[in-house]
């Protein structure tokens, strides 16, 4: 079974956050773990936030960053590229959303990346992404 994780769920594979154990267990059941290349920049910011908040030391973050980047290189994570074509599809789909749908750019990139890669569901704990997923024809899932 292939799974698409947004960055929040990828972070839980490396950091001890709420529900991290459940997310790691889910990841172990997958035949393939997918996301958008956007997660590389987003995860760097997640690690930075943990340093700022004092929940992790900079040395620990350096190690976790290396492990994540090694996992990307070793295809533990199969990342869809963020191309101009993908961004134009994001623009097109976002432009047609109802006015009451709250959506951030990164979430839109994840949703369209999952859609373009043939997924029917996306795994996250992000409430905004979960609420927006059906507007993209996706089922938002959470552990």
N, C-alpha and C positions, 0 to 999 in steps of 0.2 A: 504494500500500500504506500503510495506516494503522499507526502504531506507538505503543504505550503504553510510556513511559519512567517509571521511578520517579525519585525525586529524585537518587539517586546518578548515574544516567545523564544527567539534565538538567545536573547540576554539571559533568560532563565536556564539555558543550557550551560552557562558559564558562571553565573552569579547565584548566590543563595538568596533569592527573592521569594516572596510568597508564591506558593504553588510550583516552585522550581522542581521539586521532586516528582510531582505528577507530570510536568512537561517533559522532563528527562525520560521518564518511564514511557510516555507516549512516543517520544523520538526514537527510543530503542526498538519500537515495533515497526518502524517505517522501513520500506525498501529503498526509499530515497527522500532526502530532506531538501526542500526547495525554498527559495526566497528570491527577492530582487537584489541586484547588486547595490541598490540604494542602502541596504542594511549595513554595508561596510562603513559608510559615513555615519549613519544613525547609531550604530553600536559604539563607535568611537565616542560619540556624545554621551551615550548611556554610561560608559566607563568613566568619562570625565565627571558626570553628575555624581557618581558614587564616590569619587575622590573628593569632590567639593563637599558632599554631605558627610564625609568622614566614615563611611561604612566600609571602605577598602583603602589600603595604602597604595601609593603610586607604584611601588615595586610589584605589588600583587597584580595591579592592573596591567603593567608591562608584560607580565607572564601570561595573563589571560588574553591580552591582545595578540600575542605571538601564537598561542594555542588556537585561537579563532582563525587567524590568518593562515596558519598551517592547515587547519581543517578546510578552509576555502581552497587552498592549493591542492589538497588531497581529495577534493570532491566529496567531502562529507556533506558540504552544502553545495547544491547545484544552483547557481545564481543566474537569473535572467538579466541580460544587459538593459540598462536604462538608455535607450536610443531616442533619437529625435522622433522616430515613428511612434514609439511607445508614448512619449510625452504628448504628441499630437492626438493620440487616441484618448489619453487622459483628458486633454482639453475638450475633446468632442463629447465624451461621456459626462464629464462634470458640467459642461454647459447645458446639458439636458436634464439635470437633476431638479427636483422640486425645491422650492426656496427654503423649506424647513429642514433639509438634510444638512447636518453639520459635518464637514469634511475638511481635513487638513491635507496638504499637498503630499506628504509622505504616505499617508493612508491611501490616498488615491493612486499613488504609484504602486503600492502593494496590491491593491484590489485589481488594477488593470494588469499588472504582471501576472497575478494568479490566473486571471481570466485568459490572457494571451497564451499561458502555458497549458491551458486545457483543464484547469482545476475547477471543481464545482463547489469547493469549500476552502475556507481559509481559517487558520488557527491563530487565535490571539486572545488577550484579556482586555484589550482596548475597547471600551464601551462605544466610542464613536465609530471605530472601524466595524465593530459588530453590528451597530445600527445601520451603517451605510451599505454593508455587504449585499443585502437583498436588492438594493437599487442597481447593483452591478450583475445581478443574476447569480450571486454566490451565497452559500450558506456560511454564516459566521459561526465558528465552533470555539469552545473554551473547555478546559478540563474541569 
